[in-house]
Amino acid sequence: MPLFKSILLAVVVTGVSAPVFSDVVEGVWRSKPDQNGLVIHVRAKPCGTAMCGTVERAKDRYGYEKRSTAVGKRVFWDMKPQADGSYVGTFLEPSASKKQIATMLVNGNAMKLQKCADGQCDEMVWTRLR
């Protein structure tokens, strides 16, 4: 009986202390059109112990390639994993050129980004392309 209690205790402690993992962040994500109709494709990949995302392409709301100074820019960095499966780090919206603290959570093929600045928060959902 003491062995059973020890195993049960180990399972309970491990289950309680293990972090919750969200789905995989790595890949290419498509934003919704911004106020100017710009849609960006962002590659998310590890950078050190965190995640970073860089704009690979820009398109108009109809899917046509669009020249943009956003291509090549990092839009999020230092996204560090949290115990609840989310990531917290810095986000830069290309059209606003404004850095904000953001929370990122991936659920399947959807990435929810919540950015907050000056006491106001805004949420957006990106779609996985690959």
PyMOL CGO cylinders between C-alpha atoms (Angstrom):
from pymol import cmd
from pymol.cgo import CYLINDER

trace = [
    CYLINDER, 0.00, 0.00, 0.00, 2.78, 2.58, 0.70, 0.3, 1, 1, 1, 1, 1, 1,
    CYLINDER, 2.78, 2.58, 0.70, 4.12, 2.07, -2.84, 0.3, 1, 1, 1, 1, 1, 1,
    CYLINDER, 4.12, 2.07, -2.84, 0.67, 2.77, -4.32, 0.3, 1, 1, 1, 1, 1, 1,
    CYLINDER, 0.67, 2.77, -4.32, 0.37, 5.99, -2.26, 0.3, 1, 1, 1, 1, 1, 1,
    CYLINDER, 0.37, 5.99, -2.26, 3.83, 7.10, -3.40, 0.3, 1, 1, 1, 1, 1, 1,
    CYLINDER, 3.83, 7.10, -3.40, 2.98, 6.52, -7.05, 0.3, 1, 1, 1, 1, 1, 1,
    CYLINDER, 2.98, 6.52, -7.05, -0.37, 8.28, -6.67, 0.3, 1, 1, 1, 1, 1, 1,
    CYLINDER, -0.37, 8.28, -6.67, 1.32, 11.23, -4.97, 0.3, 1, 1, 1, 1, 1, 1,
    CYLINDER, 1.32, 11.23, -4.97, 3.91, 11.45, -7.75, 0.3, 1, 1, 1, 1, 1, 1,
    CYLINDER, 3.91, 11.45, -7.75, 1.19, 11.44, -10.43, 0.3, 1, 1, 1, 1, 1, 1,
    CYLINDER, 1.19, 11.44, -10.43, -0.83, 14.12, -8.65, 0.3, 1, 1, 1, 1, 1, 1,
    CYLINDER, -0.83, 14.12, -8.65, 2.19, 16.37, -8.02, 0.3, 1, 1, 1, 1, 1, 1,
    CYLINDER, 2.19, 16.37, -8.02, 3.45, 15.99, -11.58, 0.3, 1, 1, 1, 1, 1, 1,
    CYLINDER, 3.45, 15.99, -11.58, 0.00, 16.68, -13.03, 0.3, 1, 1, 1, 1, 1, 1,
    CYLINDER, 0.00, 16.68, -13.03, -0.48, 19.79, -10.92, 0.3, 1, 1, 1, 1, 1, 1,
    CYLINDER, -0.48, 19.79, -10.92, 2.94, 21.28, -11.53, 0.3, 1, 1, 1, 1, 1, 1,
    CYLINDER, 2.94, 21.28, -11.53, 3.28, 20.49, -15.25, 0.3, 1, 1, 1, 1, 1, 1,
    CYLINDER, 3.28, 20.49, -15.25, 2.69, 23.51, -17.50, 0.3, 1, 1, 1, 1, 1, 1,
    CYLINDER, 2.69, 23.51, -17.50, -0.14, 23.50, -19.99, 0.3, 1, 1, 1, 1, 1, 1,
    CYLINDER, -0.14, 23.50, -19.99, 1.17, 23.52, -23.54, 0.3, 1, 1, 1, 1, 1, 1,
    CYLINDER, 1.17, 23.52, -23.54, -0.60, 25.33, -26.35, 0.3, 1, 1, 1, 1, 1, 1,
    CYLINDER, -0.60, 25.33, -26.35, -0.41, 24.15, -29.92, 0.3, 1, 1, 1, 1, 1, 1,
    CYLINDER, -0.41, 24.15, -29.92, 2.73, 24.71, -31.97, 0.3, 1, 1, 1, 1, 1, 1,
    CYLINDER, 2.73, 24.71, -31.97, 3.52, 28.37, -32.68, 0.3, 1, 1, 1, 1, 1, 1,
    CYLINDER, 3.52, 28.37, -32.68, 6.15, 27.74, -35.36, 0.3, 1, 1, 1, 1, 1, 1,
    CYLINDER, 6.15, 27.74, -35.36, 4.95, 28.26, -38.91, 0.3, 1, 1, 1, 1, 1, 1,
    CYLINDER, 4.95, 28.26, -38.91, 3.58, 30.93, -41.23, 0.3, 1, 1, 1, 1, 1, 1,
    CYLINDER, 3.58, 30.93, -41.23, 0.57, 32.97, -40.11, 0.3, 1, 1, 1, 1, 1, 1,
    CYLINDER, 0.57, 32.97, -40.11, -1.75, 35.30, -42.04, 0.3, 1, 1, 1, 1, 1, 1,
    CYLINDER, -1.75, 35.30, -42.04, -3.18, 38.41, -40.43, 0.3, 1, 1, 1, 1, 1, 1,
    CYLINDER, -3.18, 38.41, -40.43, -6.58, 39.86, -41.15, 0.3, 1, 1, 1, 1, 1, 1,
    CYLINDER, -6.58, 39.86, -41.15, -6.54, 43.05, -43.27, 0.3, 1, 1, 1, 1, 1, 1,
    CYLINDER, -6.54, 43.05, -43.27, -5.56, 46.16, -41.29, 0.3, 1, 1, 1, 1, 1, 1,
    CYLINDER, -5.56, 46.16, -41.29, -7.27, 49.56, -41.71, 0.3, 1, 1, 1, 1, 1, 1,
    CYLINDER, -7.27, 49.56, -41.71, -5.35, 50.03, -45.00, 0.3, 1, 1, 1, 1, 1, 1,
    CYLINDER, -5.35, 50.03, -45.00, -6.26, 46.58, -46.34, 0.3, 1, 1, 1, 1, 1, 1,
    CYLINDER, -6.26, 46.58, -46.34, -2.73, 45.19, -45.78, 0.3, 1, 1, 1, 1, 1, 1,
    CYLINDER, -2.73, 45.19, -45.78, -2.51, 41.47, -44.99, 0.3, 1, 1, 1, 1, 1, 1,
    CYLINDER, -2.51, 41.47, -44.99, 0.84, 40.20, -43.73, 0.3, 1, 1, 1, 1, 1, 1,
    CYLINDER, 0.84, 40.20, -43.73, 2.30, 36.70, -43.71, 0.3, 1, 1, 1, 1, 1, 1,
    CYLINDER, 2.30, 36.70, -43.71, 4.48, 36.23, -40.63, 0.3, 1, 1, 1, 1, 1, 1,
    CYLINDER, 4.48, 36.23, -40.63, 6.94, 33.39, -40.02, 0.3, 1, 1, 1, 1, 1, 1,
    CYLINDER, 6.94, 33.39, -40.02, 7.08, 32.43, -36.34, 0.3, 1, 1, 1, 1, 1, 1,
    CYLINDER, 7.08, 32.43, -36.34, 10.20, 30.63, -35.18, 0.3, 1, 1, 1, 1, 1, 1,
    CYLINDER, 10.20, 30.63, -35.18, 12.33, 30.23, -32.07, 0.3, 1, 1, 1, 1, 1, 1,
    CYLINDER, 12.33, 30.23, -32.07, 14.90, 32.87, -31.27, 0.3, 1, 1, 1, 1, 1, 1,
    CYLINDER, 14.90, 32.87, -31.27, 16.80, 31.74, -28.20, 0.3, 1, 1, 1, 1, 1, 1,
    CYLINDER, 16.80, 31.74, -28.20, 14.37, 30.66, -25.50, 0.3, 1, 1, 1, 1, 1, 1,
    CYLINDER, 14.37, 30.66, -25.50, 11.54, 32.78, -26.93, 0.3, 1, 1, 1, 1, 1, 1,
    CYLINDER, 11.54, 32.78, -26.93, 9.53, 33.02, -30.17, 0.3, 1, 1, 1, 1, 1, 1,
    CYLINDER, 9.53, 33.02, -30.17, 9.90, 35.71, -32.82, 0.3, 1, 1, 1, 1, 1, 1,
    CYLINDER, 9.90, 35.71, -32.82, 7.86, 36.57, -35.91, 0.3, 1, 1, 1, 1, 1, 1,
    CYLINDER, 7.86, 36.57, -35.91, 9.06, 38.30, -39.09, 0.3, 1, 1, 1, 1, 1, 1,
    CYLINDER, 9.06, 38.30, -39.09, 6.95, 39.53, -42.01, 0.3, 1, 1, 1, 1, 1, 1,
    CYLINDER, 6.95, 39.53, -42.01, 7.69, 37.45, -45.12, 0.3, 1, 1, 1, 1, 1, 1,
    CYLINDER, 7.69, 37.45, -45.12, 5.05, 38.82, -47.49, 0.3, 1, 1, 1, 1, 1, 1,
    CYLINDER, 5.05, 38.82, -47.49, 2.47, 41.54, -47.79, 0.3, 1, 1, 1, 1, 1, 1,
    CYLINDER, 2.47, 41.54, -47.79, -0.74, 41.28, -49.77, 0.3, 1, 1, 1, 1, 1, 1,
    CYLINDER, -0.74, 41.28, -49.77, -3.83, 43.35, -50.32, 0.3, 1, 1, 1, 1, 1, 1,
    CYLINDER, -3.83, 43.35, -50.32, -7.18, 42.17, -48.98, 0.3, 1, 1, 1, 1, 1, 1,
    CYLINDER, -7.18, 42.17, -48.98, -7.83, 40.32, -52.27, 0.3, 1, 1, 1, 1, 1, 1,
    CYLINDER, -7.83, 40.32, -52.27, -4.62, 38.25, -52.07, 0.3, 1, 1, 1, 1, 1, 1,
    CYLINDER, -4.62, 38.25, -52.07, -2.47, 40.17, -54.55, 0.3, 1, 1, 1, 1, 1, 1,
    CYLINDER, -2.47, 40.17, -54.55, 1.17, 40.83, -53.69, 0.3, 1, 1, 1, 1, 1, 1,
    CYLINDER, 1.17, 40.83, -53.69, 1.71, 44.34, -52.37, 0.3, 1, 1, 1, 1, 1, 1,
    CYLINDER, 1.71, 44.34, -52.37, 4.94, 46.25, -51.87, 0.3, 1, 1, 1, 1, 1, 1,
    CYLINDER, 4.94, 46.25, -51.87, 5.36, 47.15, -48.24, 0.3, 1, 1, 1, 1, 1, 1,
    CYLINDER, 5.36, 47.15, -48.24, 8.06, 48.37, -45.91, 0.3, 1, 1, 1, 1, 1, 1,
    CYLINDER, 8.06, 48.37, -45.91, 6.70, 45.83, -43.41, 0.3, 1, 1, 1, 1, 1, 1,
    CYLINDER, 6.70, 45.83, -43.41, 8.39, 42.94, -45.26, 0.3, 1, 1, 1, 1, 1, 1,
    CYLINDER, 8.39, 42.94, -45.26, 11.48, 41.86, -43.34, 0.3, 1, 1, 1, 1, 1, 1,
    CYLINDER, 11.48, 41.86, -43.34, 10.41, 43.54, -40.10, 0.3, 1, 1, 1, 1, 1, 1,
    CYLINDER, 10.41, 43.54, -40.10, 9.94, 41.69, -36.85, 0.3, 1, 1, 1, 1, 1, 1,
    CYLINDER, 9.94, 41.69, -36.85, 6.40, 42.06, -35.59, 0.3, 1, 1, 1, 1, 1, 1,
    CYLINDER, 6.40, 42.06, -35.59, 6.81, 40.11, -32.37, 0.3, 1, 1, 1, 1, 1, 1,
    CYLINDER, 6.81, 40.11, -32.37, 9.81, 39.06, -30.32, 0.3, 1, 1, 1, 1, 1, 1,
    CYLINDER, 9.81, 39.06, -30.32, 10.77, 37.87, -26.85, 0.3, 1, 1, 1, 1, 1, 1,
    CYLINDER, 10.77, 37.87, -26.85, 7.53, 35.85, -26.73, 0.3, 1, 1, 1, 1, 1, 1,
    CYLINDER, 7.53, 35.85, -26.73, 8.22, 33.67, -23.72, 0.3, 1, 1, 1, 1, 1, 1,
    CYLINDER, 8.22, 33.67, -23.72, 6.08, 30.65, -22.82, 0.3, 1, 1, 1, 1, 1, 1,
    CYLINDER, 6.08, 30.65, -22.82, 3.82, 30.95, -19.78, 0.3, 1, 1, 1, 1, 1, 1,
    CYLINDER, 3.82, 30.95, -19.78, 2.50, 28.21, -17.50, 0.3, 1, 1, 1, 1, 1, 1,
    CYLINDER, 2.50, 28.21, -17.50, -0.99, 28.45, -19.05, 0.3, 1, 1, 1, 1, 1, 1,
    CYLINDER, -0.99, 28.45, -19.05, 0.31, 27.69, -22.58, 0.3, 1, 1, 1, 1, 1, 1,
    CYLINDER, 0.31, 27.69, -22.58, 0.28, 31.30, -23.77, 0.3, 1, 1, 1, 1, 1, 1,
    CYLINDER, 0.28, 31.30, -23.77, 3.27, 33.46, -24.72, 0.3, 1, 1, 1, 1, 1, 1,
    CYLINDER, 3.27, 33.46, -24.72, 3.97, 37.01, -23.55, 0.3, 1, 1, 1, 1, 1, 1,
    CYLINDER, 3.97, 37.01, -23.55, 6.33, 39.42, -25.26, 0.3, 1, 1, 1, 1, 1, 1,
    CYLINDER, 6.33, 39.42, -25.26, 6.60, 42.51, -27.45, 0.3, 1, 1, 1, 1, 1, 1,
    CYLINDER, 6.60, 42.51, -27.45, 4.45, 43.20, -30.52, 0.3, 1, 1, 1, 1, 1, 1,
    CYLINDER, 4.45, 43.20, -30.52, 4.96, 45.87, -33.18, 0.3, 1, 1, 1, 1, 1, 1,
    CYLINDER, 4.96, 45.87, -33.18, 2.06, 46.61, -35.48, 0.3, 1, 1, 1, 1, 1, 1,
    CYLINDER, 2.06, 46.61, -35.48, 3.62, 47.42, -38.88, 0.3, 1, 1, 1, 1, 1, 1,
    CYLINDER, 3.62, 47.42, -38.88, 1.08, 50.09, -39.83, 0.3, 1, 1, 1, 1, 1, 1,
    CYLINDER, 1.08, 50.09, -39.83, 1.30, 51.90, -36.49, 0.3, 1, 1, 1, 1, 1, 1,
    CYLINDER, 1.30, 51.90, -36.49, 5.02, 51.43, -35.70, 0.3, 1, 1, 1, 1, 1, 1,
    CYLINDER, 5.02, 51.43, -35.70, 4.08, 51.18, -32.04, 0.3, 1, 1, 1, 1, 1, 1,
    CYLINDER, 4.08, 51.18, -32.04, 5.53, 48.61, -29.62, 0.3, 1, 1, 1, 1, 1, 1,
    CYLINDER, 5.53, 48.61, -29.62, 3.09, 46.98, -27.25, 0.3, 1, 1, 1, 1, 1, 1,
    CYLINDER, 3.09, 46.98, -27.25, 3.08, 44.15, -24.71, 0.3, 1, 1, 1, 1, 1, 1,
    CYLINDER, 3.08, 44.15, -24.71, 1.18, 41.22, -26.20, 0.3, 1, 1, 1, 1, 1, 1,
    CYLINDER, 1.18, 41.22, -26.20, -0.15, 37.82, -25.22, 0.3, 1, 1, 1, 1, 1, 1,
    CYLINDER, -0.15, 37.82, -25.22, -0.27, 35.10, -27.84, 0.3, 1, 1, 1, 1, 1, 1,
    CYLINDER, -0.27, 35.10, -27.84, -2.19, 31.81, -27.66, 0.3, 1, 1, 1, 1, 1, 1,
    CYLINDER, -2.19, 31.81, -27.66, -2.36, 29.20, -30.41, 0.3, 1, 1, 1, 1, 1, 1,
    CYLINDER, -2.36, 29.20, -30.41, -5.33, 26.88, -30.73, 0.3, 1, 1, 1, 1, 1, 1,
    CYLINDER, -5.33, 26.88, -30.73, -5.05, 24.62, -33.77, 0.3, 1, 1, 1, 1, 1, 1,
    CYLINDER, -5.05, 24.62, -33.77, -4.80, 26.84, -36.85, 0.3, 1, 1, 1, 1, 1, 1,
    CYLINDER, -4.80, 26.84, -36.85, -5.73, 30.04, -35.04, 0.3, 1, 1, 1, 1, 1, 1,
    CYLINDER, -5.73, 30.04, -35.04, -3.38, 32.38, -33.18, 0.3, 1, 1, 1, 1, 1, 1,
    CYLINDER, -3.38, 32.38, -33.18, -5.05, 34.87, -30.86, 0.3, 1, 1, 1, 1, 1, 1,
    CYLINDER, -5.05, 34.87, -30.86, -2.95, 37.96, -30.18, 0.3, 1, 1, 1, 1, 1, 1,
    CYLINDER, -2.95, 37.96, -30.18, -3.99, 40.42, -27.52, 0.3, 1, 1, 1, 1, 1, 1,
    CYLINDER, -3.99, 40.42, -27.52, -1.98, 43.63, -27.38, 0.3, 1, 1, 1, 1, 1, 1,
    CYLINDER, -1.98, 43.63, -27.38, -2.34, 46.26, -24.71, 0.3, 1, 1, 1, 1, 1, 1,
    CYLINDER, -2.34, 46.26, -24.71, -1.13, 49.84, -24.47, 0.3, 1, 1, 1, 1, 1, 1,
    CYLINDER, -1.13, 49.84, -24.47, -2.23, 52.83, -22.41, 0.3, 1, 1, 1, 1, 1, 1,
    CYLINDER, -2.23, 52.83, -22.41, -4.81, 50.75, -20.56, 0.3, 1, 1, 1, 1, 1, 1,
    CYLINDER, -4.81, 50.75, -20.56, -6.59, 49.61, -23.73, 0.3, 1, 1, 1, 1, 1, 1,
    CYLINDER, -6.59, 49.61, -23.73, -6.39, 46.12, -25.19, 0.3, 1, 1, 1, 1, 1, 1,
    CYLINDER, -6.39, 46.12, -25.19, -7.06, 44.98, -28.73, 0.3, 1, 1, 1, 1, 1, 1,
    CYLINDER, -7.06, 44.98, -28.73, -7.44, 41.40, -29.90, 0.3, 1, 1, 1, 1, 1, 1,
    CYLINDER, -7.44, 41.40, -29.90, -6.80, 39.88, -33.32, 0.3, 1, 1, 1, 1, 1, 1,
    CYLINDER, -6.80, 39.88, -33.32, -6.84, 36.37, -34.69, 0.3, 1, 1, 1, 1, 1, 1,
    CYLINDER, -6.84, 36.37, -34.69, -4.36, 35.15, -37.30, 0.3, 1, 1, 1, 1, 1, 1,
    CYLINDER, -4.36, 35.15, -37.30, -4.74, 31.99, -39.41, 0.3, 1, 1, 1, 1, 1, 1,
    CYLINDER, -4.74, 31.99, -39.41, -2.05, 29.35, -39.95, 0.3, 1, 1, 1, 1, 1, 1,
    CYLINDER, -2.05, 29.35, -39.95, -0.93, 29.04, -43.58, 0.3, 1, 1, 1, 1, 1, 1,
    CYLINDER, -0.93, 29.04, -43.58, 1.68, 26.30, -42.98, 0.3, 1, 1, 1, 1, 1, 1,
]
cmd.load_cgo(trace, "trace")
